[in-house]
Amino acid sequence: MSGPPAPAERAIHVTEVGPRDGLQNENVVIPTHAKLAFIHGLVDAGVRQIEITSFVHPRWVPMMADAEEVFAGLERRPGVRYLALVPNVRGYERARAAGCDAVALFTAASEAFTKMNINATIDESLETFAAVAKRAHADGVAVRGYVSTVYACPFAGAIAPEAVIDVVERLFDLGCYEVSLGDTIGVATPSEVRRVVDVLGARFPLDRLVMHFHDTWGMAVANVAQSVELGLRRFDSSAGGLGGCPYARSATGNVATEDLLYLLDHLGYETGIDIDTVVAAAEGLARHLAHPLPSRVHKAWKGRVI
């Protein structure tokens, strides 16, 4: 980048996905009170959109079995959107009964991945989501979309941008207010980010596209830097760098919220999120995990001397 961003371009919107995407693959039981402390700490840090759980069947994602309890214990703050992932109408009904007023729908640009992940074709998944979206809009519930395997699939290899365009367009047609573009197995590089953004940016407003990077090959922060240079201003991240994918075992965590904030601050962008408070929230959760947090900035921040 040639210089600091202009004032009107400095605002970056961060969606925290750690409580759902970050924790869904953990193999230890994390008590509900620890999840709630994590969520509340992240909101204290300044997060204004946060995905806190999913209403999937506990048999498939045991870590999310306490979705109702999470919502029951939530201390809602004004101006904060609390999202939950829902797989179908039944999941939507559970979410609504729990008091959820913003839901996320998850599909993929790869037929092979969609079949493995949710045992459906892309068309079938979108038919299911059409029914969910219809109910949601009638209820005044906000709907967010996810497209995974935007760059590559662990089963089918490289993904053509045209396949991504088709799914993104159909999610917008369902009334999604924004669509998150997932580098599910973390193989994207800045040049590939540019290629995909060039194609998608010609079809959709950049301010409705969200970049969702994983750090499997250490490229997540570089991809964020490339994205902001291209005009993207919306990102998903996970405190501590938690995350992965149950159907792509080589995939490591999401881009860490701490790493994202450190980069954006030094590039002159503003998120409204305090990194010290994020570190504290993630550190509190780490006591319940069976492994250290992968975020590089988290580790450095705890040990900094300046």
LUMFIVEX-596125 format. One record per residue (C-alpha): x, y, z; residue in one letter. Coordinates in steps of 0.5 Angstrom, whole numbers, plus 500, padded with zeros to 3 digits. Example, Ala and Ser with C-alpha at 12.3 -4.5 7.8 and 13.67 -1.06 7.14 Angstrom:
% LUMFIVEX-596125
525491516A;527498514S;
***
This chain:
% LUMFIVEX-596125
500500500M;503507498S;500511504G;495511510P;488510508P;484516508A;479518514P;473515510A;476509508E;479507515R;473503518A;474496518I;468491520H;470485524V;466479525T;468475531E;467467530V;471464535G;465462540P;462458534R;467457528D;473457533G;470452538L;466447534Q;472442533N;475442540E;475435543N;475437550V;468439554V;468447555I;463449560P;457454558T;460459563H;466459560A;463460553K;459466556L;465469559A;469469553F;463472549I;462477554H;469479554G;470480546L;464484547V;467488552D;473489547A;468492542G;466487538V;459489535R;458482531Q;459476534I;457469532E;456465539I;453458537T;450453532S;443450532F;446443529V;444436532H;449435538P;450428535R;454432529W;457438533V;457436540P;461442542M;455446540M;450442544A;449447549D;446453544A;440454548E;444455555E;448460551V;443464549F;439463556A;446466559G;447471554L;448479557E;446482551R;449489550R;445494545P;448495538G;451488538V;449483533R;449476536Y;449471530L;448463531A;449458525L;442454523V;443448518P;435448517N;428450519V;428445525R;435449527G;432456526Y;426454530E;430452536R;434459535A;428463535R;425459541A;432461544A;431468543G;436469537C;435475532D;440474527A;442467523V;448465519A;447460513L;453455511F;454452504T;460451499A;462453492A;464445492S;459440491E;464435494A;465439500F;457440501T;456433500K;461431505M;459437510N;452437510I;450431506N;447435500A;448438494T;449445493I;442446490D;439442496E;442446501S;440452498L;433450497E;433448505T;436455506F;430458502A;425456507A;429458513V;430465509A;423466508K;421464515R;427469518A;425475513H;418474516A;420474523D;425480522G;431476523V;437478520A;440473515V;448472514R;451467508G;457463508Y;460460502V;466455504S;472452499T;472459495V;479458493Y;480450494A;476444496C;480438500P;476433496F;476436489A;482441488G;481448486A;475452485I;473456479A;471463481P;464462477E;462457482A;463462487V;459467483I;453462483D;453461490V;454468492V;449471488E;444465490R;445467497L;444475496F;437473492D;435469499L;436476502G;443475506C;445482508Y;452480507E;456474505V;463471508S;468468503L;471462506G;478460505D;476453508T;483450508I;487456508G;491455501V;490462498A;495467497T;495474496P;495473488S;489468489E;485473493V;486478488R;484474482R;478472486V;476479488V;477482481D;472477479V;467478485L;468485485G;465486478A;459483480R;457484487F;458491492P;465490496L;462492502D;457486502R;463481502L;466479508V;473475507M;474469512H;481466512F;485460515H;492460517D;494453515T;500455510W;501462514G;498466509M;492469513A;495476515V;498477508A;491475505N;488480509V;493486507A;492484500Q;484485501S;484491504V;489494499E;483491494L;478495498G;475490502L;473492509R;469486512R;473480516F;471474520D;476472525S;477468531S;480470538A;486466539G;486463532G;482458534L;478454529G;479449523G;474444519C;472437521P;472435514Y;479438512A;483435518R;489439515S;486446516A;488450522T;485456525G;482462523N;486468522V;487470529A;483476532T;489479535E;493478529D;488482525L;488487530L;495488530Y;496488522L;490493521L;492498527D;499498524H;496500517L;492505519G;485502520Y;480503525E;476497528T;474500535G;476493538I;481493544D;487488543I;488488550D;481486552T;481481546V;487477549V;484477556A;478474553A;482469549A;487467555E;481466560G;478461555L;485458554A;485455561R;479450559H;483448552L;488442551A;493446547H;496453547P;492458543L;496459536P;495466535S;502469534R;500476536V;497473542H;503470545K;507476543A;502481547W;503477553K;510477553G;511484550R;516489554V;515495550I;
***
